[in-house]
């Protein structure tokens, strides 16, 4: 047989006609991900529709930072969003250009804006060009100008004199469904965004749909609002010029950070957070005059850090990670944060010996546990490395979250149980971005156990190694960690066991929004003309009505029963995911103790009290009204 010569393949013509020049508007609408990250449908807090709100509000925040306007009003009615501030108002003669021409803005130097978030003259223009309806109105000293756009194209331009409104800017927009598809706002996500703005800007009031939000204690309020259990010592609150830090420790594992730059939440951290992690360990070692391991100091830490920087450099337009190495000319970020902690944290610990003693007890406790498992840990690492050479449990993907790639955000790993389920997902997945980890039976109930079990239990050890989260969450190899189990009692139990594992030992996977539950259809309803996949009873009933008397109804009892061709639909663009969320109102210890502890009689009573019996519509479709 002749060898295949790749050079013999036909080559597409490459002429001058293939070279295309796009206008800024065309480029934003064709490649919106370059400007706002992923699009999404509003079910995730980092979906593009929330980034667009943030881009508009950031301009109002910048006004507050410059001392102009202490109130911002945000209103969301259906798909229409409006933002009104009471700042200086955009100069009227430049209003249209400021909201429609790329690389146009007042933040390229000079004194009009300092230590603000808006940098590139892109944000509000992207909102305009990605909206089917966009209005910008500026009021300055009795004069007003209003411009309207559709998909970035100007429709009207009107000026007024003698208006009695307060100075400021009003922006109204409707995100374009031609670009985004169907979407809906989750007010909880917007509320958290609003709270973050108030934590970082004392004296600012943000009104969301008529409800005012204001913070009196800055980052201290943030930490207190997000702790689900009592801290080991009262949070340490330190403030200085261009920096604010809050530090405490909880009783769990992992490290929890909330970091901000110029009032911008940076969930992926960056140089300021790295400087803090290094400086906190150094300062505490020097205070106690003990050569503690940095991991023993930082385990269970809950901290928030905010810095203000001239001309910050972010790693993307969405500004989720700071790249600046310097705080300002001649001062590195590492030096700035380190010097601040070396002085202020050291002083605090000297003045508050109770907090110092509680902190030291936690460090010693962490040290004892680390040393107790060090032998097991070493063997487990070696075992994981050996298995990884020929790991049949992990079917990896080609791109990872740590890669500098456009597809890094799309990376995910499905954790499933059994060969049939993992086989269905593996044959249906996108091997570039979707990995599969196959469990062998039900995982261990780890409630009440120490981290030693992570290394002694083969399943947990290999899962930890696959995710690459043993030492640092920044090494997480997949953006989404998805629990994919059958929609039956056993599947629900496995979900609980895996969720308990992450809550107990790696809560940051949940806190940072990486853990999800895959929703797969419970039923398939079809006739000769159409097929419907139904995730709920209501969807099933509606599908049966559509298909009529010829409806064929299949109840999927397990993932392995779903064909590969069908499964491809459920883990593709239309994939339904539920994010596992962790908030202040979730009493983790109490929840784990009730659902995963040894109180079997209490759980049995709970199940009986909440048992729901329904008629079997699969076998009796006539029961449908």
C-alpha positions in Angstrom: 0.0 0.0 0.0 1.4 3.4 -1.0 2.2 5.8 1.8 -0.1 8.8 2.2 1.8 11.9 1.1 0.2 14.9 2.9 1.8 17.2 0.2 -0.5 15.6 -2.3 -3.6 17.0 -0.6 -5.4 19.7 -2.5 -4.6 23.2 -1.2 -7.2 25.9 -1.0 -6.4 29.0 -3.1 -4.9 31.9 -1.1 -5.4 35.1 -3.0 -5.8 38.8 -2.1 -9.5 38.2 -1.9 -8.9 36.1 1.2 -7.5 39.2 3.0 -10.4 41.0 4.9 -10.2 44.2 6.8 -12.9 44.6 9.4 -14.1 47.8 11.0 -13.9 47.9 14.8 -17.6 47.4 15.0 -17.5 44.4 12.7 -14.6 42.9 14.6 -16.3 43.2 18.0 -19.5 41.6 16.7 -17.6 38.8 14.9 -15.1 38.1 17.8 -16.9 39.3 21.0 -14.9 36.9 23.1 -11.7 39.0 22.6 -13.5 41.9 24.4 -15.8 40.4 27.0 -14.7 36.8 27.4 -17.3 34.1 26.8 -20.9 34.9 25.8 -23.0 32.5 27.9 -26.7 32.7 28.6 -26.7 34.3 32.0 -26.6 31.1 34.0 -22.9 31.7 35.1 -21.6 34.8 36.9 -18.8 35.4 34.4 -21.1 35.3 31.3 -20.8 38.2 28.9 -24.0 39.9 29.8 -22.7 40.6 33.3 -19.3 41.8 31.8 -21.3 44.4 29.8 -23.0 45.7 32.9 -19.7 45.9 34.6 -18.1 47.8 31.7 -20.8 50.5 32.0 -20.8 50.7 35.9 -16.9 50.8 35.9 -17.2 54.2 34.2 -19.5 55.4 37.0 -17.1 54.0 39.6 -14.3 55.9 38.1 -16.3 59.1 38.5 -16.8 58.3 42.2 -13.0 57.6 42.6 -12.4 61.1 41.2 -14.7 62.6 43.8 -17.7 63.2 41.6 -21.0 61.4 42.4 -21.7 59.2 45.4 -24.7 57.4 44.0 -25.2 54.9 41.1 -28.6 53.5 40.1 -28.8 50.2 38.2 -32.1 49.0 36.9 -32.8 45.7 35.2 -36.2 45.2 33.7 -36.4 42.0 31.6 -33.6 42.4 29.0 -33.2 46.2 29.4 -30.4 47.5 31.7 -29.9 51.1 32.7 -27.2 52.8 34.7 -27.4 56.3 36.0 -24.6 58.1 37.9 -24.3 61.6 39.3 -20.8 62.3 38.3 -19.4 65.0 36.0 -21.2 63.8 32.9 -19.3 63.0 29.7 -18.4 66.2 27.9 -21.4 66.8 25.6 -19.4 67.5 22.4 -17.6 64.2 22.8 -20.5 62.0 23.9 -21.1 60.2 20.6 -17.4 59.5 20.1 -16.9 58.4 23.7 -19.5 55.6 23.3 -18.9 54.6 19.7 -15.3 55.1 18.6 -12.7 52.6 19.7 -9.6 53.8 21.5 -11.4 57.0 22.5 -11.6 58.1 26.2 -10.3 60.3 29.0 -8.1 57.8 30.7 -4.9 57.9 28.6 -3.1 60.3 30.9 -3.7 63.7 32.4 -5.5 64.5 35.6 -9.1 63.7 34.7 -8.8 60.1 35.9 -6.2 58.5 38.3 -6.0 54.9 39.6 -9.2 53.9 37.7 -10.3 50.7 36.0 -11.1 52.0 32.5 -7.8 51.9 30.5 -8.2 51.0 26.9 -11.2 53.0 25.5 -13.0 49.8 24.7 -15.5 48.9 27.4 -18.6 50.9 26.7 -18.0 50.8 22.9 -18.2 47.0 23.1 -21.5 47.3 25.0 -22.8 49.7 22.3 -21.8 47.4 19.4 -23.1 44.3 21.1 -26.5 45.8 21.9 -29.6 45.9 19.7 -30.7 49.1 21.6 -28.2 51.5 23.2 -28.8 55.0 24.6 -26.3 57.4 26.2 -27.3 60.7 27.8 -25.1 63.2 29.5 -26.2 66.1 31.6 -23.8 69.0 32.4 -24.9 72.3 34.1 -28.4 72.5 32.5 -27.3 71.2 29.1 -28.0 67.7 27.9 -27.2 65.5 24.9 -28.7 62.1 24.1 -27.5 59.7 21.4 -29.1 56.4 20.4 -27.6 53.4 18.6 -28.6 50.0 17.3 -25.8 47.4 16.9 -23.2 50.2 17.1 -24.8 52.3 14.4 -26.0 55.8 15.4 -29.7 56.5 14.9 -30.4 59.8 16.6 -28.5 62.7 18.2 -30.4 65.3 20.3 -29.3 68.3 22.4 -31.4 70.1 25.1 -30.9 73.3 27.1 -32.4 74.4 30.4 -32.8 70.9 31.8 -33.2 70.6 35.6 -31.6 67.1 36.0 -28.5 66.6 38.1 -25.2 66.3 36.3 -24.2 62.8 35.3 -24.4 60.1 32.7 -27.3 57.7 31.9 -26.7 54.5 29.8 -29.4 52.1 28.7 -28.9 49.0 26.6 -30.4 45.7 25.5 -27.9 42.9 24.7 -28.3 41.8 21.1 -29.8 38.3 20.8 -28.3 38.0 17.2 -24.9 37.7 18.9 -25.8 36.2 22.3 -28.8 34.0 21.6 -31.3 33.6 24.4 -30.3 34.9 27.8 -31.7 36.0 31.1 -30.2 37.9 34.0 -29.7 36.3 37.4 -30.1 39.2 39.9 -28.0 37.3 42.5 -24.9 37.7 40.3 -25.5 41.4 39.7 -26.1 41.8 43.5 -22.7 40.3 44.3 -21.1 42.6 41.7 -22.8 45.6 43.4 -21.7 44.5 46.8 -18.1 44.2 45.6 -18.3 47.8 44.3 -19.5 49.1 47.7 -16.9 47.1 49.7 -14.1 48.8 47.7 -15.6 52.3 47.7 -16.6 53.6 51.1 -19.2 56.3 50.9 -20.6 55.0 47.6 -24.3 54.0 47.4 -25.3 51.6 44.6 -29.0 51.2 44.1 -30.0 47.9 42.3 -33.7 47.7 41.3 -34.6 50.2 44.1 -32.6 48.5 46.8 -29.6 50.5 48.2 -26.3 48.9 49.0 -23.6 50.6 51.0 -20.6 49.4 53.0 -19.3 51.0 56.2 -16.2 48.8 56.8 -14.9 48.0 53.4 -13.2 44.6 52.9 -14.0 43.7 56.5 -17.7 43.6 55.5 -16.8 41.5 52.5 -15.0 38.8 54.6 -17.6 38.8 57.3 -20.4 38.5 54.7 -18.7 35.5 53.0 -17.7 33.4 56.0 -20.0 30.4 56.5 -18.6 29.7 60.0 -16.9 31.5 62.9 -13.3 32.4 62.3 -10.5 31.3 64.7 -9.8 34.9 65.6 -11.4 38.2 64.8 -10.5 39.3 61.2 -7.4 41.6 61.1 -8.3 44.8 59.2 -5.3 46.8 57.9 -5.6 50.0 55.8 -3.0 52.3 54.2 -2.6 54.5 51.2 -3.6 52.6 48.1 -3.9 49.3 50.0 -6.4 47.5 52.2 -6.1 44.0 53.6 -8.2 41.7 55.8 -6.8 38.4 57.2 -8.3 35.6 59.3 -8.3 31.8 59.4 -11.1 29.3 59.4 -11.3 25.6 60.3 -11.1 24.0 56.8 -8.5 23.4 54.2 -7.4 25.5 51.3 -6.7 29.2 50.8 -9.5 31.7 50.1 -8.7 35.0 48.6 -10.7 38.0 47.4 -8.4 40.3 45.5 -9.1 43.7 43.8 -7.2 46.3 41.8 -8.6 49.8 41.5 -12.0 48.5 42.6 -11.9 45.7 40.0 -12.5 42.1 41.3 -9.6 39.9 40.1 -10.9 36.3 40.6 -7.8 34.9 39.0 -5.5 36.9 41.3 -2.3 38.2 39.8 0.9 39.8 40.9 -0.7 41.6 43.9 -2.2 38.3 45.2 1.1 36.5 44.7 2.9 39.2 46.6 0.5 38.9 49.4 0.8 35.1 49.7 4.6 35.5 49.8 4.6 38.4 52.3 2.1 36.9 54.7 4.3 33.8 55.2 7.5 35.9 55.5 6.0 38.4 58.0 4.5 35.7 60.3 7.7 33.6 60.3 9.6 36.7 61.4 7.1 37.6 64.0 7.1 34.2 65.7 10.8 33.7 64.9 10.0 30.3 63.7 10.9 28.8 60.3 7.3 27.6 59.6 6.5 26.1 56.3 4.5 28.7 54.2 1.8 26.1 53.5 1.2 25.7 57.2 0.7 29.4 57.6 -1.6 29.8 54.6 -3.8 26.7 55.0 -7.3 27.7 56.0 -6.5 31.4 55.5 -9.4 33.7 54.5 -8.1 37.0 53.2 -9.0 40.0 51.0 -6.6 42.5 49.4 -7.2 45.6 47.5 -4.6 47.8 45.9 -4.7 51.0 43.7 -2.2 51.3 40.9 -1.5 53.9 38.2 -2.0 52.4 34.8 -2.4 48.7 35.8 -1.7 46.0 33.3 -4.3 43.2 33.1 -3.8 40.0 31.3 -7.0 40.5 29.2 -9.7 43.1 28.4 -12.0 41.4 31.0 -9.4 42.4 33.7 -9.7 39.2 35.9 -5.9 38.9 36.5 -3.4 41.6 37.3 -0.1 41.4 35.3 1.6 44.6 36.6 4.9 43.8 38.4 5.3 47.4 39.6 3.0 49.3 41.9 4.4 52.6 40.6 7.7 53.8 39.3 10.6 52.5 41.4 8.4 50.4 43.7 7.6 46.8 42.8 4.2 45.2 43.8 6.2 42.6 45.8 8.0 45.4 47.8 4.9 47.5 48.3 2.7 44.7 49.7 5.7 43.2 51.6 6.6 46.4 53.3 3.0 47.2 54.3 2.5 43.8 55.9 5.9 43.8 57.6 5.0 47.0 59.4 1.3 46.8 59.9 0.6 43.1 60.5 3.6 42.9 62.9 2.3 45.8 64.9 -1.2 44.3 65.0 0.0 41.0 66.3 2.1 42.7 69.0 -0.9 44.7 70.2 -3.3 41.7 70.0 -1.7 38.7 71.7 -5.0 36.7 71.7 -5.1 36.8 67.9 -1.4 36.0 67.7 -1.8 32.9 69.9 -4.9 31.7 68.0 -3.0 32.1 64.7 0.1 30.2 66.1 -2.1 27.3 67.3 -3.6 27.0 63.9 -0.1 27.0 62.2 1.1 24.3 64.7 -2.0 22.2 64.0 -1.5 22.5 60.3 2.2 21.5 60.8 1.3 18.4 62.8 -1.2 17.2 60.2 1.2 17.8 57.4 4.0 15.9 59.0 1.7 13.1 60.0 0.8 12.5 56.4 4.1 13.2 54.8 5.1 9.6 54.5 1.8 8.6 53.0 1.8 11.7 50.8 5.2 10.8 49.3 4.1 7.2 48.4 0.8 8.5 47.0 2.6 11.0 44.8 4.8 8.2 43.4 1.8 6.0 42.8 0.0 8.8 41.1 3.0 9.5 38.8 3.3 5.8 37.9 -0.4 5.5 37.1 -0.4 8.7 35.1 1.9 7.1 32.6 -0.8 4.7 31.7 -3.9 6.1 33.5 -7.0 4.3 32.3 -9.1 6.3 34.7 -8.2 9.6 33.1 -8.9 10.2 29.4 -7.2 13.6 29.1 -7.8 16.5 26.7 -5.2 18.3 24.7 -5.7 21.8 26.1 -5.7 22.7 29.8 -6.8 25.6 31.9 -3.2 26.6 32.6 -2.4 26.9 28.9 -2.2 30.4 27.3 -4.9 29.5 24.8 -8.2 30.9 23.5 -9.8 27.6 24.4 -8.4 27.4 28.0 -11.7 28.8 29.5 -13.6 26.0 27.7 -11.6 23.2 29.4 -13.5 20.7 31.6 -13.3 17.3 33.1 -16.3 15.0 33.6 -16.1 12.8 36.8 -18.3 9.8 36.2 -18.8 6.3 37.6 -18.6 3.0 35.7 -17.2 2.0 32.3 -20.5 2.4 30.4 -21.0 6.0 31.4 -17.4 7.0 30.9 -17.5 5.2 27.5 -20.5 7.2 26.4 -19.0 10.5 27.4 -15.5 9.7 26.0 -16.9 8.8 22.6 -19.0 11.9 22.5 -16.6 14.5 23.9 -14.5 17.1 22.2 -10.9 15.7 22.9 -9.4 19.2 22.6 -11.1 20.6 25.8 -13.1 17.8 27.5 -11.4 15.2 29.7 -13.1 12.2 31.5 -12.2 10.7 34.9 -13.8 7.3 35.6 -14.6 6.3 39.2 -14.6 2.7 40.3 -17.8 2.4 42.3 -18.9 4.8 45.0 -16.2 7.0 46.5 -15.5 7.0 50.2 -17.5 9.1 52.6 -14.8 11.4 53.8 -16.8 13.4 56.3 -14.9 13.8 59.6 -11.7 12.4 58.2 -8.3 14.2 57.9 -6.6 15.0 54.7 -4.5 11.8 55.1 -7.4 9.9 53.5 -6.8 11.9 50.2 -3.5 10.1 49.9 -4.5 6.7 51.3 -7.6 6.4 49.1 -6.6 5.5 45.5 -9.6 7.2 43.9 -9.1 10.5 45.8 -5.4 10.4 45.2 -5.7 9.9 41.5 -8.5 12.5 41.2 -6.4 15.0 43.1 -3.5 14.3 40.7 -5.7 14.6 37.6 -6.9 18.0 38.7 -3.4 19.0 39.8 -4.7 20.8 42.9 -2.6 19.3 45.7 -0.4 22.3 46.3 -2.0 25.3 44.6 -5.4 26.0 43.0 -3.6 28.1 40.4 -2.4 24.8 38.9 -6.0 23.5 38.3 -5.9 21.9 34.9 -9.6 22.3 34.0 -11.8 25.4 34.3 -14.9 23.3 34.9 -14.9 20.2 37.2 -18.2 18.4 36.3 -19.8 15.6 38.3 -21.7 13.5 35.8 -23.7 10.7 37.4 -26.9 8.8 36.7 -30.1 10.6 37.7 -31.1 7.9 40.2 -30.6 7.3 43.9 -27.1 5.9 43.5 -26.1 8.8 41.2 -27.4 11.3 43.7 -25.4 9.6 46.5 -22.2 9.8 44.4 -22.8 13.5 43.8 -23.1 14.0 47.6 -19.9 12.0 48.3 -17.9 13.9 45.7 -19.3 17.3 46.8 -18.3 16.4 50.4 -14.8 15.6 49.2 -14.4 19.0 47.7 -16.1 20.8 50.6 -13.9 19.0 53.1 -10.5 19.2 51.4 -10.6 21.6 48.4 -13.3 24.2 49.1 -11.6 26.7 46.8 -12.8 24.5 43.8 -16.3 25.5 44.8 -15.6 29.0 46.1 -13.9 30.0 42.8 -16.9 28.6 40.8 -15.2 25.5 39.2 -17.5 22.7 40.4 -20.6 21.8 38.4 -23.3 19.1 38.2 -24.2 17.9 34.7 -27.9 17.7 34.0 -28.8 14.9 31.6 -32.3 14.2 30.3 -34.6 11.9 32.2 -36.8 11.1 29.3 -36.9 10.9 25.5 -40.3 11.6 23.9 -40.6 11.1 20.2 -42.8 10.1 17.3 -41.9 9.6 13.6 -41.5 13.4 13.0 -39.9 14.8 16.1 -37.7 14.0 19.2 -37.8 15.8 22.6 -35.3 15.3 25.4 -36.9 16.2 28.7 -35.1 17.1 31.9 -38.1 17.6 34.1 -41.7 16.3 34.5 -43.1 19.5 33.1 -40.9 19.2 30.0 -42.0 15.5 29.6 -45.7 16.4 29.9 -45.3 19.2 27.3 -43.5 16.9 24.9 -46.1 14.1 25.2 -48.8 16.7 24.3 -46.8 17.8 21.2 -46.1 14.2 20.0 -49.7 13.1 20.6 -51.1 9.6 20.8 -48.1 8.2 18.9 -45.6 9.3 21.5 -42.9 6.8 22.4 -41.5 7.5 25.9 -38.1 6.3 27.1 -37.0 6.7 30.7 -33.2 6.9 30.8 -32.1 5.0 33.8 -28.4 5.6 33.5 -25.8 7.5 31.4 -24.6 4.3 29.8 -28.1 3.8 28.2 -27.8 7.1 26.2 -26.2 6.5 22.8 -23.0 8.3 21.9 -24.8 10.3 19.1 -27.4 11.5 21.6 -24.9 12.2 24.3 -23.0 14.6 22.1 -26.0 16.9 22.3 -25.9 16.9 26.1 -22.2 17.9 26.5 -22.0 20.3 23.6 -23.3 23.9 23.2 -26.6 23.1 24.8 -25.1 21.5 27.8 -27.0 22.1 31.0 -24.8 22.7 34.1 -25.7 23.6 37.7 -22.9 25.4 39.4 -22.2 24.3 43.0 -22.2 27.5 45.0 -21.0 28.3 48.5 -22.2 31.4 50.3 -22.2 32.8 53.8 -25.6 31.3 54.4 -24.4 27.7 53.8 -23.4 26.2 57.2 -21.0 23.7 55.8 -20.2 21.9 59.0 -23.9 21.5 59.9 -24.8 20.4 56.3 -22.1 17.8 56.1 -22.9 16.5 59.6 -26.6 16.0 58.9 -26.3 14.5 55.4 -23.0 12.7 55.6 -22.6 12.0 59.4 -23.7 9.0 61.5 -27.2 10.3 62.4 -29.0 7.7 60.2 -32.3 7.9 62.2 -32.6 11.7 61.7 -32.0 11.4 58.0 -34.5 8.6 57.7 -37.2 10.7 59.4 -36.3 13.6 57.0 -36.7 11.4 53.9 -40.0 10.1 55.1 -41.3 13.6 55.9 -40.3 14.8 52.5 -41.2 11.8 50.4 -43.1 12.6 47.2 -45.2 10.1 45.3 -46.2 10.8 41.7 -48.3 9.0 39.1 -46.3 7.1 36.5 -47.0 9.1 33.3 -44.5 7.0 31.3 -46.8 3.9 31.6 -50.0 5.9 31.7 -49.8 8.9 29.4 -53.6 9.2 29.6 -53.0 10.7 33.1 -52.0 14.0 31.5 -54.7 16.6 31.8 
